[in-house]
Amino acid sequence: MSILKTMYTGVSGITAEGEALGVVGDNISNSNTVGFKGQRAIFADMLGHSVTAGTPTALPGSGVAMSQVEQMFTQGSLSNTGVPTDMALSGDGFFVVGGTVDGVQGQFYTRAGQMKVDGTGNITNLQGMNLQGYKALGGGKFAASMSGLQVNTAALPPALTKNMTITANLDSNQAVPLLPWDPTTPTTTSNFSTSMKVYDSLGTAHDVDVYMVKTAPNSWDYHAVVDGGQVAGGTPGTNVELGSGTLSFTDTGALNSMTVNTAISANFNGATPNQAINIDFGTSIAAGGTGLTGTTQFQSPSSVSNQTQDGYASGDLAGISVDNTGVVKGTYTNGQKLDIGQLGIAKFRSNEGLGRAGQNLWIATRESGDAAIGTAGSGGRGAVTGGALEQSNVDLATQFVDLIAHQRAFSANSKTITTADEMLQEVVNLKR
């Protein structure tokens, strides 16, 4: 009977709208879940006959069903947290974590970047699953295969200074000192000086002073000295010269050539003997440069614009940081940053085909295709933002409107059932 069919049609609408309310409720309840991706209910009409039976198209349908729940992988807003171990993806892709979820072990994928360093140095998510990436091999290179990223929590050993760089201008108007160079009275036998801390093999810092002495027009000598109390056989308070050289300039102030008179060699107390240190004043014309990228001789006061050295003391791990290419660095108390690894970012043929695994995780399915792992910013993968988290992409205003729409449709379908019931009652009453 068509009236009974109408009642079942109303039932299908109530069932479908009730299931849709569950989808909306799930979205609303996860509106503050980091990395959550909202879903929407997809309805489809139902027929009471076979499509191939050749029945007239004018026949009514048999109601509605919620055919599927579609995941919405739109970008969520990024919120800065200031927590160094937090990370967010801006664009396509997923962080890769390894571990066990509900008894299933393997790789899982997530947009929730709330990470931490556990007691053994492993970088994990809040559920203790290991963050996967390419281990650093040194020299800016990374391993070819992925593994769990681990921070070395031991103290960073010191590095002795091998190179010093000085970028300065030497005043061309300076006169040649009246007295010859004497390391015991450097201030009265030189024109200009700068000081730099260097480190020995034990990580001990030493103040090395570099004195510049004008010897003739467009010609200067440099002398590197240190207090004698810091080197073997020296006397505290008496300078010891470590090495010297000559700089020549063109009549336009460019560095023409550099000659090492005595190579710098230091025997710091208790450290590796004969520590060689090279001083770089810039690329001279004789070395194939312009002579203007480093130390120059112009008619302006002598001054240092930049100076660096490549040594450092030992340091303890202070934290980690992540750059936009997903390179994870360990930050140490001595100011050094060393690569730990580079995050592996997964990309799928169809994000919508991923299976939800709970705990802010997804798994690969046949519909999604296998994960293509690469680095952030490559192959269409998003960039990583350190110290931030991606918020849920659920729009509460939209969800409340959907809630009202599904509620009204639920009520309307119930009216279909009550109306059909009243009609059926009229049919029963025909017997009286």
C-alpha positions as CSV (number, residue, x, y, z in Angstrom):
1,M,0.0,0.0,0.0
2,S,1.3,3.4,-1.0
3,I,0.3,4.9,2.4
4,L,2.5,2.4,4.2
5,K,5.3,3.2,1.8
6,T,4.9,6.8,2.7
7,M,5.4,6.0,6.3
8,Y,8.6,4.0,5.6
9,T,9.8,7.0,3.4
10,G,9.4,9.2,6.5
11,V,11.3,6.7,8.6
12,S,14.2,6.8,6.1
13,G,14.2,10.6,6.4
14,I,14.2,10.5,10.2
15,T,17.0,7.9,10.2
16,A,19.2,9.9,7.7
17,E,18.7,13.2,9.6
18,G,19.5,11.5,12.9
19,E,22.7,10.2,11.5
20,A,23.5,13.6,10.0
21,L,22.9,15.2,13.5
22,G,25.6,12.8,14.7
23,V,28.1,14.1,12.1
24,V,27.3,17.7,13.1
25,G,27.6,16.8,16.8
26,D,31.0,15.2,16.2
27,N,32.2,18.4,14.4
28,I,31.0,20.7,17.3
29,S,32.5,18.5,20.0
30,N,35.9,18.6,18.1
31,S,35.8,22.4,17.4
32,N,38.8,22.8,19.8
33,T,40.7,19.6,18.8
34,V,44.1,20.5,17.3
35,G,44.4,19.4,13.7
36,F,40.8,18.1,13.5
37,K,39.2,18.1,10.1
38,G,35.4,18.5,10.0
39,Q,33.0,16.2,8.1
40,R,29.7,16.6,6.3
41,A,26.9,14.2,5.6
42,I,26.1,13.3,2.0
43,F,22.5,12.3,1.3
44,A,21.3,10.1,-1.6
45,D,17.8,9.2,-2.7
46,M,16.6,5.6,-2.6
47,L,14.5,3.8,-5.2
48,G,12.0,1.0,-4.7
49,H,12.8,-0.6,-8.1
50,S,15.7,-1.7,-10.2
51,V,17.3,1.0,-12.4
52,T,17.6,-1.6,-15.2
53,A,14.0,-2.7,-15.0
54,G,12.7,-0.1,-17.4
55,T,10.2,1.3,-15.0
56,P,8.7,4.7,-15.7
57,T,10.7,7.6,-14.3
58,A,7.6,9.1,-12.8
59,L,7.4,6.6,-10.0
60,P,8.1,8.0,-6.6
61,G,11.3,7.1,-4.7
62,S,11.5,5.2,-1.4
63,G,13.1,7.9,0.7
64,V,16.7,9.0,1.6
65,A,19.8,7.5,3.1
66,M,23.0,9.1,4.3
67,S,25.3,7.5,1.6
68,Q,28.6,8.6,3.1
69,V,30.4,11.0,5.5
70,E,32.9,13.2,3.6
71,Q,36.0,14.5,5.4
72,M,36.8,18.2,4.7
73,F,40.5,18.8,4.5
74,T,40.4,22.6,4.4
75,Q,43.2,24.5,6.1
76,G,42.7,25.3,9.8
77,S,44.0,28.6,11.2
78,L,47.4,28.6,12.8
79,S,47.8,29.6,16.4
80,N,51.2,30.7,17.8
81,T,51.9,28.9,21.1
82,G,55.5,29.8,21.7
83,V,56.2,26.2,22.6
84,P,59.3,25.2,20.5
85,T,58.2,21.6,20.1
86,D,54.8,22.6,18.6
87,M,54.6,22.5,14.8
88,A,51.9,23.1,12.3
89,L,51.6,22.4,8.6
90,S,50.4,25.2,6.3
91,G,49.2,23.5,3.1
92,D,48.8,19.8,2.1
93,G,50.5,16.9,3.9
94,F,50.6,15.1,7.2
95,F,53.2,14.5,9.9
96,V,54.2,10.8,10.1
97,V,54.3,9.0,13.5
98,G,55.0,5.4,14.3
99,G,53.7,3.3,17.1
100,T,50.6,1.3,18.2
101,V,47.0,2.4,18.2
102,D,44.3,0.0,19.6
103,G,46.7,-2.9,19.0
104,V,47.5,-1.9,15.5
105,Q,51.2,-1.2,14.9
106,G,52.5,0.9,12.0
107,Q,52.7,4.3,10.5
108,F,50.0,6.8,11.2
109,Y,49.4,10.3,9.9
110,T,48.4,13.5,11.7
111,R,47.9,17.2,11.4
112,A,48.2,17.6,15.2
113,G,51.7,18.9,15.8
114,Q,51.8,18.8,19.6
115,M,55.2,17.1,20.1
116,K,57.5,16.6,23.1
117,V,60.9,15.2,23.9
118,D,60.6,12.1,26.2
119,G,63.1,10.9,28.8
120,T,65.2,9.0,26.2
121,G,65.4,11.9,23.8
122,N,62.8,10.6,21.3
123,I,60.5,13.2,19.7
124,T,57.0,12.0,20.2
125,N,53.4,13.1,20.0
126,L,51.3,13.3,23.2
127,Q,50.3,9.6,22.8
128,G,54.0,8.6,22.9
129,M,54.3,7.7,19.1
130,N,57.6,8.5,17.5
131,L,57.8,11.4,15.1
132,Q,59.3,10.1,11.8
133,G,61.9,11.9,9.7
134,Y,65.3,11.7,8.1
135,K,68.2,11.6,10.5
136,A,70.9,14.3,10.2
137,L,74.3,12.9,8.9
138,G,76.2,16.2,9.4
139,G,77.3,18.8,6.8
140,G,73.7,19.6,6.0
141,K,73.0,16.1,4.7
142,F,70.2,13.7,5.8
143,A,69.6,9.9,5.7
144,A,67.7,8.5,2.7
145,S,65.3,6.4,4.8
146,M,63.0,7.5,7.6
147,S,63.3,6.6,11.3
148,G,62.2,7.9,14.6
149,L,63.8,11.3,15.3
150,Q,65.9,11.4,18.5
151,V,67.6,14.3,20.3
152,N,71.1,13.7,21.7
153,T,70.7,15.0,25.3
154,A,74.4,14.6,26.1
155,A,76.5,17.7,26.4
156,L,77.7,19.1,23.0
157,P,81.6,18.8,22.9
158,P,83.6,22.0,22.3
159,A,85.1,22.9,19.0
160,L,88.5,24.7,18.8
161,T,88.8,27.8,16.7
162,K,90.3,27.2,13.3
163,N,89.3,30.4,11.5
164,M,88.8,34.1,12.3
165,T,87.2,36.6,10.0
166,I,87.6,40.3,10.3
167,T,85.8,42.9,8.2
168,A,87.1,46.4,9.0
169,N,88.2,49.7,7.5
170,L,91.7,51.0,8.2
171,D,92.0,54.8,8.1
172,S,94.2,55.8,5.2
173,N,95.1,59.1,6.9
174,Q,96.8,57.3,9.8
175,A,100.6,57.9,10.1
176,V,103.3,55.3,10.6
177,P,103.9,54.9,14.4
178,L,107.1,56.6,15.6
179,L,108.2,53.5,17.5
180,P,108.6,50.0,16.0
181,W,106.1,47.3,16.8
182,D,106.5,45.9,20.3
183,P,104.1,43.2,21.6
184,T,104.9,44.3,25.2
185,T,103.7,47.9,24.4
186,P,101.1,47.3,21.7
187,T,98.9,50.4,22.2
188,T,101.8,52.9,21.5
189,T,103.3,50.9,18.6
190,S,100.1,50.3,16.6
191,N,97.4,52.3,15.0
192,F,94.3,50.2,15.6
193,S,93.2,47.0,17.4
194,T,90.3,44.6,17.9
195,S,89.7,41.7,20.2
196,M,88.0,38.4,19.7
197,K,87.4,35.3,21.8
198,V,88.7,32.1,20.5
199,Y,88.4,28.5,21.9
200,D,90.9,25.8,22.5
201,S,90.3,22.0,22.3
202,L,88.9,22.0,25.8
203,G,86.4,24.7,25.1
204,T,88.2,27.4,27.1
205,A,87.8,30.9,25.8
206,H,90.9,33.1,25.2
207,D,91.0,36.8,24.3
208,V,93.1,37.2,21.2
209,D,94.0,40.8,20.3
210,V,94.7,41.7,16.7
211,Y,96.8,44.9,16.3
212,M,97.0,46.8,13.0
213,V,100.3,48.7,12.3
214,K,100.7,51.0,9.3
215,T,104.2,50.5,7.9
216,A,104.0,52.6,4.7
217,P,101.4,54.2,2.4
218,N,98.9,51.5,1.5
219,S,100.7,48.9,3.6
220,W,99.7,47.5,7.0
221,D,101.0,44.7,9.3
222,Y,98.7,42.7,11.6
223,H,99.9,41.0,14.8
224,A,97.8,38.5,16.9
225,V,98.8,38.5,20.5
226,V,97.5,36.8,23.7
227,D,98.3,37.2,27.4
228,G,101.2,35.0,28.3
229,G,99.3,33.5,31.3
230,Q,97.1,31.6,28.8
231,V,99.8,29.8,26.8
232,A,102.5,27.3,27.8
233,G,105.7,28.9,29.0
234,G,104.2,32.4,29.0
235,T,104.2,35.0,31.8
236,P,100.9,36.4,33.0
237,G,100.5,40.1,32.1
238,T,103.1,39.9,29.3
239,N,101.8,39.6,25.7
240,V,102.9,36.7,23.5
241,E,102.7,37.1,19.8
242,L,101.0,34.2,18.0
243,G,101.5,35.2,14.4
244,S,101.6,38.1,12.0
245,G,101.2,39.2,8.3
246,T,101.0,42.0,5.9
247,L,98.1,43.7,4.1
248,S,98.6,45.8,1.0
249,F,96.0,48.1,-0.5
250,T,95.4,49.8,-3.9
251,D,95.3,53.6,-4.2
252,T,91.5,53.3,-4.2
253,G,91.4,51.5,-0.8
254,A,90.8,47.9,-2.0
255,L,92.6,45.0,-0.5
256,N,95.3,44.2,-3.0
257,S,97.1,41.2,-1.4
258,M,97.6,39.5,2.0
259,T,100.9,37.8,3.1
260,V,101.3,35.6,6.1
261,N,104.6,36.4,7.8
262,T,104.2,34.0,10.7
263,A,101.3,31.5,10.7
264,I,99.3,31.8,13.9
265,S,100.0,28.9,16.3
266,A,98.8,28.8,19.9
267,N,99.9,26.5,22.7
268,F,97.0,27.2,25.1
269,N,97.5,25.7,28.6
270,G,96.4,22.1,28.9
271,A,94.9,22.0,25.4
272,T,95.9,20.6,22.0
273,P,99.4,22.1,21.2
274,N,100.1,24.2,18.1
275,Q,96.5,25.2,17.5
276,A,96.6,26.8,14.0
277,I,94.3,29.7,13.4
278,N,93.7,31.4,10.1
279,I,92.7,35.0,9.8
280,D,90.5,36.0,6.8
281,F,90.5,39.7,6.0
282,G,88.4,39.2,2.8
283,T,89.2,38.2,-0.7
284,S,92.0,40.3,-2.1
285,I,92.5,41.3,-5.8
286,A,95.5,38.9,-6.0
287,A,93.2,36.1,-4.8
288,G,90.7,36.8,-7.6
289,G,88.3,39.1,-5.6
290,T,87.4,42.8,-5.8
291,G,89.2,43.6,-2.6
292,L,86.1,45.4,-1.4
293,T,84.2,42.6,0.3
294,G,86.3,42.5,3.5
295,T,88.9,44.8,5.0
296,T,89.5,48.1,3.2
297,Q,91.5,51.3,3.5
298,F,89.4,54.4,3.1
299,Q,89.7,57.9,4.5
300,S,87.4,57.3,7.4
301,P,88.0,56.3,11.0
302,S,89.3,52.8,11.6
303,S,86.5,50.5,12.7
304,V,85.4,46.9,12.7
305,S,82.0,46.2,11.0
306,N,82.0,42.4,11.5
307,Q,84.1,39.7,13.0
308,T,83.5,36.0,13.5
309,Q,85.2,32.8,14.6
310,D,84.2,29.1,14.2
311,G,85.0,27.7,17.7
312,Y,82.7,27.3,20.7
313,A,82.6,26.0,24.2
314,S,80.7,22.9,25.3
315,G,77.0,23.3,25.8
316,D,73.9,21.5,27.2
317,L,70.7,21.0,25.2
318,A,68.3,23.8,25.9
319,G,65.5,22.9,23.5
320,I,64.6,22.2,19.9
321,S,63.4,24.3,17.0
322,V,61.8,23.6,13.6
323,D,62.2,25.7,10.5
324,N,59.8,25.9,7.5
325,T,61.4,23.1,5.6
326,G,60.9,20.8,8.6
327,V,64.6,20.7,9.7
328,V,64.6,20.0,13.4
329,K,67.6,21.6,15.3
330,G,68.9,21.1,18.8
331,T,69.6,24.5,20.5
332,Y,72.4,24.4,23.1
333,T,73.4,26.7,25.9
334,N,76.5,27.8,24.0
335,G,74.4,29.3,21.3
336,Q,75.0,26.5,18.8
337,K,72.2,24.9,16.7
338,L,72.8,21.4,15.3
339,D,70.6,19.5,12.9
340,I,68.8,16.6,14.4
341,G,66.8,15.5,11.4
342,Q,64.3,16.6,8.8
343,L,60.6,15.8,9.1
344,G,59.0,13.3,6.7
345,I,55.8,14.8,5.3
346,A,53.2,12.4,3.8
347,K,51.1,13.3,0.8
348,F,48.2,11.2,-0.6
349,R,46.4,10.9,-3.9
350,S,43.1,11.4,-2.0
351,N,43.0,12.9,1.5
352,E,39.3,12.2,1.6
353,G,40.0,8.5,1.4
354,L,42.0,8.3,4.5
355,G,40.6,6.3,7.4
356,R,40.1,7.9,10.8
357,A,42.0,6.0,13.6
358,G,41.1,8.2,16.5
359,Q,43.6,10.2,18.7
360,N,44.0,12.8,15.9
361,L,45.4,10.1,13.6
362,W,44.6,8.8,10.1
363,I,45.6,5.6,8.3
364,A,46.2,5.0,4.6
365,T,43.5,3.0,2.8
366,R,42.9,1.7,-0.7
367,E,40.8,4.8,-1.4
368,S,43.5,7.2,-0.3
369,G,46.4,5.5,-1.9
370,D,49.8,4.9,-0.4
371,A,51.7,7.7,1.3
372,A,54.2,9.6,-0.8
373,I,56.8,10.7,1.7
374,G,59.0,13.8,1.1
375,T,60.1,17.0,2.7
376,A,58.1,20.1,3.6
377,G,57.7,22.5,0.7
378,S,58.5,19.9,-2.0
379,G,56.1,18.2,-4.4
380,G,53.1,20.3,-3.3
381,R,53.6,19.6,0.4
382,G,53.0,22.4,2.9
383,A,55.5,24.4,4.9
384,V,56.1,23.8,8.6
385,T,55.7,26.5,11.1
386,G,57.5,26.0,14.4
387,G,56.0,27.1,17.7
388,A,52.4,27.0,16.3
389,L,49.5,24.6,16.0
390,E,46.8,24.1,13.4
391,Q,43.4,24.6,14.9
392,S,40.3,22.6,14.0
393,N,38.8,23.7,10.7
394,V,35.2,23.5,12.1
395,D,33.2,26.7,11.7
396,L,30.8,26.7,14.6
397,A,28.4,29.2,12.9
398,T,28.0,26.9,9.9
399,Q,27.5,23.9,12.2
400,F,24.7,25.5,14.2
401,V,22.9,26.4,10.9
402,D,23.3,22.8,9.8
403,L,22.0,21.7,13.2
404,I,18.8,23.8,12.7
405,A,18.4,22.5,9.2
406,H,18.7,18.9,10.1
407,Q,16.3,19.4,13.1
408,R,13.7,21.0,10.9
409,A,14.0,18.2,8.4
410,F,13.7,15.6,11.1
411,S,10.5,17.2,12.3
412,A,9.1,17.4,8.8
413,N,9.8,13.7,8.2
414,S,8.0,12.9,11.5
415,K,5.0,14.9,10.1
416,T,5.0,12.6,7.0
417,I,4.6,9.6,9.3
418,T,1.8,11.1,11.4
419,T,0.0,12.3,8.3
420,A,0.2,8.8,6.7
421,D,-1.0,7.3,10.0
422,E,-4.1,9.6,10.0
423,M,-4.8,8.6,6.4
424,L,-4.5,4.9,7.4
425,Q,-6.9,5.5,10.2
426,E,-9.4,6.9,7.7
427,V,-9.1,3.8,5.6
428,V,-9.8,1.6,8.7
429,N,-12.9,3.8,9.5
430,L,-14.4,3.0,6.1
431,K,-15.6,-0.4,7.5
432,R,-17.8,1.3,10.1
